[in-house]
Structure formats: C-alpha cells, structure tokens
Amino acid sequence: MAGGVINRLRNGLWRDNPGLVQLLGLCPLLAVTATFVNGLGLGLATLAVLVASNALVSATRRWIQPEIRVPIYVLIIASLVTCIELIFKAWFPDLDRTLGIFVPLIVTNCAIVARAELYASRNPIGASILDGIAMGLGFAMLLMTIGAFREVIGQGTLFARMDMLIGGEPMRGLVLADQGWLLMVLPPGAFFSLALAIAAKNAIDRRRLESKAPIPRRARKLNR
Amino acid sequence: MTDRPVWKSGVTLAVIAAICTALVALTFQLTAQRITDNEKAFLERNLQPALAGLFFDSPVTESRLTIPQPHELPGTESAIVYRVYASEEPVAALFVVSARDGYAGPIRLLIGVAMDGSITGVRVLEHRETPGLGDRVETTKSDWILQFDGRSLRDPEPGNWKIRGDGGSFDQLTGASITPRAIVKAVKATLTYFAANRDALFTAPADPVDDDSGDED
C-alpha cells in the first residue's frame, strides 16, 4: 500500500505530471503564472477542486450511467468551482481580485475532467482522492515553479505580495533586482518558461535512464 | 444494461443537479456575510487614501450618489460620487470614474477633490495595463500617482494638464506614456466637472441604502 501511495505521487508529480507531460490545463498555467503567489493560489484552488471532484465522481460512479457521465462531471466540477470561488471571495479577497476570471475558469481545466474520466470513474474513493492529491500537487508545483521563475527574471522579486494568501501588510517580497526582463512577465515569457520546464524534465529523465542499465520499457500512452 | 430507459438517466441527472445546487447554496449561505463585509471593507480601505490629510466624520460609503449617463465625467458607464462631510459641512467629493483610453481597456480611478477644487488623492482601482510598465500607476509599484496630490485647475493651468512628453507639467513613466496620458486627462475632466457642478453635487439625495444588498434572499 505504501508503495502504491508513493507510486501515485510520483505519477502525479513527475511521470504523468498534468502540465509537464499531459500538457493539460495550459490556459490557466500560462495566464496566471506571472508571480509565485498567483501560481500558488491557483495551484491550491485547482488542487482542492481536483481532490473534491475525484472524490465525488468516485463516490457516485456506481449510479452514473455511461451515457450521461460527461454532463454529470461538468455539473460536479462547476458546482465545486463555484464553491471554491465563494470561499476565495470570503477568505482571500485580494488573491481573488488578482486571479480574477481564472478562478471560475478552473471549470474548463481539462486536467480535472481528464482525471474524473480516466481515474475516478473506475477506482475506489480512497485511491481517487490520492490521485487527486498527486495530480493536483503536480499541477500546483509546476504553477509555483514557473511563477517563481518568471517573477525572479521578469520582475526581480520573489514571494512578492504573499500577504494576499497569508494576510497582513502588502509585502514586496525578496527584492533581487530593481527591474527585470519584462518579456518574462508578458505572455511570451509563459511559453518560454513552460518550454524550459519541459526540456529540463526531459533532460533529467534521459540522464537518469542513461545512468541505469537500459531496460526495455513499455511505451506509455500519453493522454491528451 | 445497454437499453436502460431514458427516464432513469434523467432522474440520475436531476438528483445530482439537486445535490450540486444544494452544495452551492450552502456555501453561499456560509460565505455571503463575509463576502459583503469584505467588499465594504475593501471599498472603505480604498477610499481612505484618496482623502489624505482631510478631517471628516461621516461614513463615506453611505453618501453614495450615482450619476447616470450622459454626464461630462470620464467613462461610458455611470459615475459614482461619495460625498464627504465634517460636522455636516461638505469637505470633499470622491469620484469613481473610468479613463477610457488606457493601453489595455478602461482604468477605474478614484479621485478625491476638496471643496476648494484641489486634489486630495488619486488612486487606480482597477486596470489591465502592462505589468512592469503601465502598472506602475499603482502605489505598491511606484509613487507616480502621488504627484496629483494638492494639484488643482490653477496648479498647473488647465493648458498644462498634460504629461511632459506632450508639453505639460506631469511626469510620465519610462516606457509607458499612454497610461499616464489617459489618467491625466481623466483627472482634469473630473476637476472641470467638479468646478461646474460643485453645489448641485452636494444637494443631490444619496442613493437608497438598500441599493447594494437588495437582491439578497
């Protein structure tokens, strides 16, 4: 069981990372990651929705006829996202104002519907929750990494405006430089950063493979 | 199994829809009060900086006046004015207007004007300007917007209410001139409006109080 847990976590965080490998949820990933705190905020929101939707889909899978499963997933995910949005407005109003439309748009994050369809609809509730945590963490980690990278290079700061999540006075964060390379904060910077992250992951994977004895691996199907 | 009657699917859908609706309704009930409080606190907190150095003793948000189109204030939607009083004497007006010609969409501005026509403060409430360039109009990013404090239509003369690049007397931002130009123009238009309508502004009745929260329950 413990091995299964570690395996699922490794799947979500690395091998099948929804952003890096499956390239799902690219719209929010590219749009909000201008700073670390934005990435963290949206990452946590997505994680919460993913865990809850996996749990609900798995819990109701026995009663859901295959022909109406998609509208039901949409219903469940849309309701959960509405709840998360209300919770954000109530407890993290500043962050909600910054993330703006991207909180409600979690509905359209295909990473969530993909996990409902591919995993939660055919696995017991415990495993589905674990899968939601693993995939959600993988997505959140990627959002935070890209957010931190773009913030440092584009704006010369790190962890600026963390007060939006933890409260208190506006924080400027670690100021590393007065000005940054603006391009990284703008949309092209998001594409560059994601490309670099994917390239880095592939390079690490290849190095790891070469250091071991080359064993024949079953080709894995990529879910798009 | 494959020939399941359609009505069964319908019932399943209806039941799940009802559960989901209940979930949203419950969350709404639990958060509604907090969200209303947050919005009010956000408004009060954001109105304060535009009234720097001014004594007043009235709750600002209660003296709201909506000026519907057409009006001579900047923006294509209704403008909002909060009247500020000290011992029931009017001391200032706070305008919420939109500069239409920002680089990326309208810029929502909060402009405080004292009775003598001088500015008590200008703040940007909402904008979509370029991060790192136009967004330096925010006070958390730079002090640019503080240069309006204390200015009026006599200081500088109306003809000089432009950015330096256009021959006026207001600083611009390196790499961004469209955003400052739009804001200077909107502030000037607001001051002009205030000068022409000052007395009428303070005699108009406030919006009904339940205007904001009327659609609850």
HADDOCK unambig.tbl for C-alpha pairs under 7 A between the chains (distance, minus, plus):
assign (segid A and resid 65 and name CA) (segid B and resid 9 and name CA) 6.71 0.50 0.50
assign (segid A and resid 68 and name CA) (segid B and resid 9 and name CA) 6.72 0.50 0.50
assign (segid A and resid 72 and name CA) (segid B and resid 13 and name CA) 6.69 0.50 0.50
assign (segid A and resid 75 and name CA) (segid B and resid 17 and name CA) 6.69 0.50 0.50
assign (segid A and resid 76 and name CA) (segid B and resid 20 and name CA) 6.35 0.50 0.50
assign (segid A and resid 79 and name CA) (segid B and resid 20 and name CA) 5.77 0.50 0.50
assign (segid A and resid 79 and name CA) (segid B and resid 24 and name CA) 6.02 0.50 0.50
assign (segid A and resid 82 and name CA) (segid B and resid 24 and name CA) 6.75 0.50 0.50
assign (segid A and resid 83 and name CA) (segid B and resid 24 and name CA) 5.71 0.50 0.50
assign (segid A and resid 83 and name CA) (segid B and resid 27 and name CA) 5.85 0.50 0.50
assign (segid A and resid 86 and name CA) (segid B and resid 28 and name CA) 6.74 0.50 0.50
assign (segid A and resid 86 and name CA) (segid B and resid 31 and name CA) 6.53 0.50 0.50
assign (segid A and resid 87 and name CA) (segid B and resid 31 and name CA) 6.61 0.50 0.50
assign (segid A and resid 89 and name CA) (segid B and resid 35 and name CA) 5.95 0.50 0.50
assign (segid A and resid 90 and name CA) (segid B and resid 31 and name CA) 5.77 0.50 0.50
assign (segid A and resid 90 and name CA) (segid B and resid 34 and name CA) 5.28 0.50 0.50
assign (segid A and resid 90 and name CA) (segid B and resid 35 and name CA) 4.70 0.50 0.50
assign (segid A and resid 90 and name CA) (segid B and resid 38 and name CA) 6.95 0.50 0.50
assign (segid A and resid 182 and name CA) (segid B and resid 132 and name CA) 6.43 0.50 0.50
assign (segid A and resid 185 and name CA) (segid B and resid 131 and name CA) 6.89 0.50 0.50
